[in-house]
Amino acid sequence: MKATRELLPPSARIFVAGHRGLVGSAVVRRLTADGHQVITRGRDGLDLRDAARTAEFLAEVRPDAVVLAAAKVGGIMANSTYPVQFIEDNLRIQLSVIAGSHAAGVGRLLFLGSSCIYPKLAPQPIREDALLTGPLEPTNEPYALAKIAGIVQIQSYRRQYGASYISAMPTNLYGPGDNFDLETSHVLPALIRRFHEAKRDGRDSVELWGSGSPRREFLHVDDLAAACALLLRSYDGDEPVNVGCGDDLTIRELAETVRDVVGYEGAIGWDTTKPDGTPRKLLDVSRLTDLGWKPTIALRDGIASVYAGWQSEA
Ligand SMILES: NC(=O)c1ccc[n+]([C@@H]2O[C@H](COP(=O)([O-])OP(=O)(O)OC[C@H]3O[C@@H](n4cnc5c(N)ncnc54)[C@H](OP(=O)(O)O)[C@@H]3O)[C@@H](O)[C@H]2O)c1
């Protein structure tokens, strides 16, 4: 790792791909607050799966840096229904943006992957060097393999061309503008919605899938965005960097916290005929904390602000 030369000058112009998404919008807020000129393009004007058009755009705009936060993203249901889109869209977006950036002379690029790249049974907490040491969780294998290809693509540009391109692997994220559609959402917004609707409809109980015993980690997306800004400024290594809060809780504890925040007074039932998934998923974040980063938003406070934001939009 080297951090001596200036990796991201304060005047850097940065293209954020996927700026309307949960992650991209938080990264835009953060980089703008840091004084950078942020460049964005909507999917209507630029489909990032289109390599020729993406290369043309990057050559025209010539940003100093790129944050790749555009991806086909979803929960278990979406991953099992649309495996083709999950592997192909992600591979195509990565190929277009990473190769197009290099061709346009972009000096700095941050690729966002996900903690699902790690083997299903990786030792906990999961270190970055667990990558490619065992079989993946089958339900999101197409997505995870696309993301792994992205990491190796980034490493290859560094090895072959000396490009200062890096990767970050965030844990489960939540935050403003989260997806509350029960078909495609992640667990935390889905819980908020289910408890909110049960309260509104005066129901006695909410039934959730599994036993509630798996342990998971959740990070507010504004903390992730701060980590992305720090990595762009100060990390120039070959290995991906995990981004998480370093702490986990059971799904049962998470559900109880969400229920309290929403103010639902009914019971929580657990349908133990439904699968639990991986027993634990916690990232080892020492590589990132060694750079001086730490999370600032406590889970309960973060959930309360996301719930308030969602209600004010409804
Ligand atoms: N959310 C999480 O919990 C989580 C956890 C770990 C890692 N990550 C990673 O963070 C990154 C972003 O995730 P997210 O949660 O922010 O997802 P998101 O909210 O679904 O946002 C994805 C963004 O990508 C854009 N996009 C998708 N396909 C595109 C295309 N063909 N052309 C142009 N734009 C396209 C979307 O545009 P539209 O707005 O037009 O649809 C959207 O703005 C992903 O790489 C994901 O793996 C997310």
The ligand as a MOL file (V3000), in Angstrom:
LIG
                    3D

  0  0  0     0  0            999 V3000
M  V30 BEGIN CTAB
M  V30 COUNTS 48 52 0 0 0
M  V30 BEGIN ATOM
M  V30 1 N -27.4320 -2.0220 -1.0030 0
M  V30 2 C -26.6230 -2.8190 -0.3250 0
M  V30 3 O -26.9450 -3.3220 0.7630 0
M  V30 4 C -25.2450 -3.0970 -0.8520 0
M  V30 5 C -24.4000 -3.8640 -0.0630 0
M  V30 6 C -23.1290 -4.1510 -0.5120 0
M  V30 7 C -22.7140 -3.6740 -1.7450 0
M  V30 8 N -23.5270 -2.9170 -2.4990 0 CHG=1
M  V30 9 C -23.0190 -2.4870 -3.8060 0
M  V30 10 O -23.1830 -1.1170 -4.0420 0
M  V30 11 C -23.4290 -0.8820 -5.4310 0
M  V30 12 C -24.6890 -0.0510 -5.5810 0
M  V30 13 O -25.7780 -0.6830 -4.9230 0
M  V30 14 P -27.1110 0.0970 -4.5300 0
M  V30 15 O -27.6510 -0.5850 -3.3290 0
M  V30 16 O -26.8750 1.5500 -4.5230 0 CHG=-1
M  V30 17 O -28.0550 -0.3060 -5.7600 0
M  V30 18 P -29.2870 0.5230 -6.3610 0
M  V30 19 O -29.9080 1.3770 -5.3190 0
M  V30 20 O -30.1280 -0.4930 -7.0720 0
M  V30 21 O -28.6030 1.4900 -7.4220 0
M  V30 22 C -27.9940 0.9790 -8.5600 0
M  V30 23 C -27.7970 2.1090 -9.5310 0
M  V30 24 O -27.2130 1.5620 -10.7200 0
M  V30 25 C -27.8970 2.1170 -11.8260 0
M  V30 26 N -27.8590 1.1960 -12.9620 0
M  V30 27 C -28.1780 -0.1220 -12.9690 0
M  V30 28 N -28.0510 -0.6040 -14.2110 0
M  V30 29 C -27.6550 0.4350 -15.0000 0
M  V30 30 C -27.3750 0.5700 -16.3750 0
M  V30 31 N -27.4610 -0.4760 -17.2030 0
M  V30 32 N -26.9870 1.7800 -16.8380 0
M  V30 33 C -26.8990 2.8410 -16.0010 0
M  V30 34 N -27.1540 2.7770 -14.7000 0
M  V30 35 C -27.5330 1.5760 -14.1970 0
M  V30 36 C -29.3200 2.3130 -11.3520 0
M  V30 37 O -29.9340 3.2410 -12.1980 0
M  V30 38 P -31.5160 3.5300 -12.1410 0
M  V30 39 O -31.6740 4.4480 -10.9610 0
M  V30 40 O -31.8080 4.1670 -13.4220 0
M  V30 41 O -32.1730 2.1960 -11.9380 0
M  V30 42 C -29.0720 2.8110 -9.9510 0
M  V30 43 O -28.8400 4.2050 -9.9430 0
M  V30 44 C -23.5410 -2.2600 -6.0740 0
M  V30 45 O -22.3340 -2.5700 -6.6940 0
M  V30 46 C -23.7670 -3.1900 -4.9210 0
M  V30 47 O -23.2070 -4.4540 -5.1430 0
M  V30 48 C -24.8030 -2.6050 -2.0970 0
M  V30 END ATOM
M  V30 BEGIN BOND
M  V30 1 1 1 2
M  V30 2 2 2 3
M  V30 3 1 2 4
M  V30 4 1 4 5
M  V30 5 2 4 48
M  V30 6 2 5 6
M  V30 7 1 6 7
M  V30 8 2 7 8
M  V30 9 1 8 9
M  V30 10 1 8 48
M  V30 11 1 9 10
M  V30 12 1 9 46
M  V30 13 1 10 11
M  V30 14 1 11 12
M  V30 15 1 11 44
M  V30 16 1 12 13
M  V30 17 1 13 14
M  V30 18 2 14 15
M  V30 19 1 14 16
M  V30 20 1 14 17
M  V30 21 1 17 18
M  V30 22 2 18 19
M  V30 23 1 18 20
M  V30 24 1 18 21
M  V30 25 1 21 22
M  V30 26 1 22 23
M  V30 27 1 23 24
M  V30 28 1 23 42
M  V30 29 1 24 25
M  V30 30 1 25 26
M  V30 31 1 25 36
M  V30 32 1 26 27
M  V30 33 1 26 35
M  V30 34 2 27 28
M  V30 35 1 28 29
M  V30 36 1 29 30
M  V30 37 2 29 35
M  V30 38 1 30 31
M  V30 39 2 30 32
M  V30 40 1 32 33
M  V30 41 2 33 34
M  V30 42 1 34 35
M  V30 43 1 36 37
M  V30 44 1 36 42
M  V30 45 1 37 38
M  V30 46 2 38 39
M  V30 47 1 38 40
M  V30 48 1 38 41
M  V30 49 1 42 43
M  V30 50 1 44 45
M  V30 51 1 44 46
M  V30 52 1 46 47
M  V30 END BOND
M  V30 END CTAB
M  END
